Amino acid sequence: MEQIQTVKIYDSEYETTYTAYVQRNGDGWMGWIQEHPKVKCEDTTKETLLETLEQTLYETLEADWKAWDKQLEEDIKAGKLDKLAENALEDLRAGKCTDL
């Protein structure tokens, strides 16, 4: 295998830059994004690999965000955040909050 190269992938929606690690693998290319272990891809050319990595990263982030939103909704319905809301309201009434 050849030396690992790094390529920056910028997510304009959340203004975040990820580092893709790519490497020639026989006749093709393989790559991954270390910040998201689920994002590992192989493709025939470096250019198509980078496109595949970017698309897979986007799909993974979307799935993670949807799962997070679903969990938050379930926690709210189950009352798991009620104490935090009560504490925040108590702080507001006590004048411990500052307008932003």
Protein Blocks (a to p, Z undefined) as FASTA:
>chain_A
ZZddddddddfklopacddddddehjbccdddfklmmlccddfbfklmmmmmmmmmmmmm
mmmmmmmmmmmmmmmmnopmmmmmmmmmmmmmnopaccZZ
